[in-house]
Amino acid sequence: MVIGMDAGAPITILAGLHSGCFEILARDDIRRIADLNGRTIGITVEGDRPLLTIMSRLVGLDLDKNIRWIPGPAPSPLELFMEGKIDALLAVPPLLQEVRERHIGHTVVSSITDRPWSNYFCCLLAARTEFTQRYPVATKRVLRAYLKTLDLCASDPSGAAHLWVDHGITTRYDYALQMLNETRYDIWRDYDPEDSVRFYALRLHEAGIVKSNPQKLIAEHTDWRFFNELKREMKT
């Protein structure tokens, strides 16, 4: 979202949703991000590359100079990691659950538990700016539906996992339940989404990936009115 906003995408971020949906998995001799120096890491989608860039730069590594990276899709980084042909993998559900089930490697960084990543939303909700301006009532209704879904995932992960299977979102109930139990769907009332936008925008700006400073992006591409209203209305 930050990269898109910096490029002029007509989107407005409305709310933070959850944290804890990505991990770096690696071979047993790699214990921390700094140990990735000179190693090969795979990414499942190209959008993960900026995330890896800012994570590596926080420990003094340059993704282009110090790390060899392998993008998808064929052969997939997941296949390469399972075959021992690359050293690490940035994984999100359901690939994360599949690697765990096969007991390959271990977690080096978890956005569920490791700071600073666990302190911020990893996923936020955005809408076309024109839509939010022309249809404020509809925007609030859509956002309310998302937030009620977050509450369901947090309060009844088993029931939510069954819904995922019943509606064909996944065929693996166990994968869905594991993901729902680990992902922090319970934080949307407590975390500040503007802090998350500022954090990632600042890291991306420092890495030279975006040109705009964080405050400019926040001023032009966020609107927390609906979110703050719903937090007051949906108190539990």
N, C-alpha and C positions, 0 to 999 in steps of 0.2 A: 504493500500500500504506500509506504513512504517513497519508494522509488517511483511509483506511478504518479504520486502527487508532485514530486519534484519535476517530473516530465510534463506536467500540466494536465493530468487526467482529471476530468470533472467529477471527482468523488468527494464525499464528506464522511468522515468516520463518526459514528454515532455512539458506540459503546464498546466496552471490553467484554469479552466472553469468558475465556478461561485461560489457564496456564498449564504447562506440563505436557506438551505433545511431541517433543523431539528429544532424541538422545544420540550421543556419539558412541558407537560400539567399536571395540578394537581388539586386536590380538592381546594375548595375556602379558606380553612384555611391554605393552604400552599402558602406562598408569595415569597419565595426565595429558592435556593438550600439548604441552611443550615437547612431549616425547614423539609427537607426530613429525618433528623436524626430519626431513629427508624421506618420509614415508609416503605411501600412496593411499588416498582416501576417495571413496565413492560417494556420489550424490545421486539420489533417485529422481530429483526434478531440478531443472536449472535454477529455479527460484531459491534453492537452498545455498547456492554459491555465495551470495552476499552474507548470509548468516554465518557460514564457515569463515568467511573473510574477517568479519568483525570478531568472531570468537578467537581466531588464531592471532589477530593483531593485539588483542588484550594481553597475550603472553609473549609478545615480541616476535612473532613469526609472520612472515609474508606468504600468503597462500600461493602467490605466483612464483616466488623464489625458493621457498623452503619446503613446500609440499607439492607432491604430484597428485593431481585430482583427476578422477575418471567420471565423466557424466554418463547418464543413461542415454538410450534405453537398451541397446543390444551390443554386446551381452550386458545384462543388467548388473549394476553394482552389487545388488543382493546376491546374484549368482556368483559373481567374482569373489565376494567376501566369503561365502559359504565354501567355495573351492580353495580358499587360501591364497588367491591371486592378488588381493589387495589387503592393506593393513587395517583399514578402518572404514566405517560407514556411518553417515548421518541418516538416521532412520526415524520414520514416523509410523503410527498405526496405519494398516495392520502388519506392515513389514516388520515392525519392531517386535510384535508378538511372535511372528514366525521365526525370527532369528533366536529369540529367547527359547522357544520350544525345542530348537535343535541344539541348544547349549553350545553355541559357537561364540567365542570371544566373551567380552564382559563390557559393562558400562563404564565409560570414561567420564562423560558429562551427562547429567540428567537435568532437564529443565523442570522436572517435578520437584527435585530436592536441592539442586546446586545453585548457589548465588553466583552472579546476579540474576541469572535467567529465571529462577523461581520467584523472584520478586516482582515480575512484570507479566502482563498478559502476553501470551504468544499469538493469540488470535483475537481479532476485533471485528466488529460489524461495520461495514460501510455501505453507502447507497449513492446513487447518482445525485449530484447536488441539485439538479433541476427537479428531481422527484421530491426531495425533502422540502424544497421551497414551495412547490405547487400543491403538494398533498401532505400537509403536516399531520392531519388526522390519520391517514393511512400509514404514514411513516411510524407514528407512535404505536399503531395496532400491530404492525409487523414486528417492531422491536419488542413489544410486550410478549408476543408469541415466542420469540427467541428466548427471552428471559425466563418465561414459564417452562420452556423446554430445559433450560439449564437447571432449574430447580428440580425438575423431574429426574434428570440424570444424577443429580447429587443425592436426592432423597431415596430413589428407588432404582439403583443401577441394574439390578436383576430384571426388573420389569422393562426398563429401557432397552436392555440387551435383547430381550424377547421381541420387543417391537421392531428392532433392527432386523432380526432374522425373519419375522413374520412379513415385513414389507420388502424383503429382498435386498436390503442394504448390504448384508453380509450373510454368509452361510455358516460362519463360525461363531456360535454363541459364546464359547469360552474366550475367544479373542476379544469380542465386543465387551464382555463383562470385565475382563482384565483392564482394558483401556478405560472403561467408564469408572472403575474403582480407583484408577491412578490419576486420571486427568482432573485438575482442580476446577470442577464446575461450580464449586461452592464459594468462589471468591468474588463474584461480580459485584456484590454489594460493598466489598471492603477495599478492593484495589482501585487506584485512580487511573483510568485509561489514558489521561493526558500524560501522566508520568511515563507510561509505556511508550507512547508516541515520541515523547522527548528523548527517552533513553535510546531507542533504536535509531531515531533520526540523528542524534548526536554521534553515535558510533558510526553510522553510515557516512556522515559528513566528514568525520575525522579520517575515514578510510578513503575518501575521495570518490565515493560511489554516488553521492548526491551533492548538488551544489548549494541548495537552499539551506539556511540555518533552521534549526528546529522550531524556533518561535514563529518564523514566517509560515512554515507548514502548518503549525497548530492554529495560527490565526486564520489562515485561508481555507483549511481543509478539515476542521473539526466543528462539531456542534453537539454539545452535551446537554442541551435543554431537555430533550425527550428522555434521555437516560436518567437525569437527576429527578425529573418528575415521577418516573416510574419507580425509582428507588424509594421515594416517599410513599407512593401509592401501594407498593407491593411489600411493605414491611412484614416480617414474619416473627 
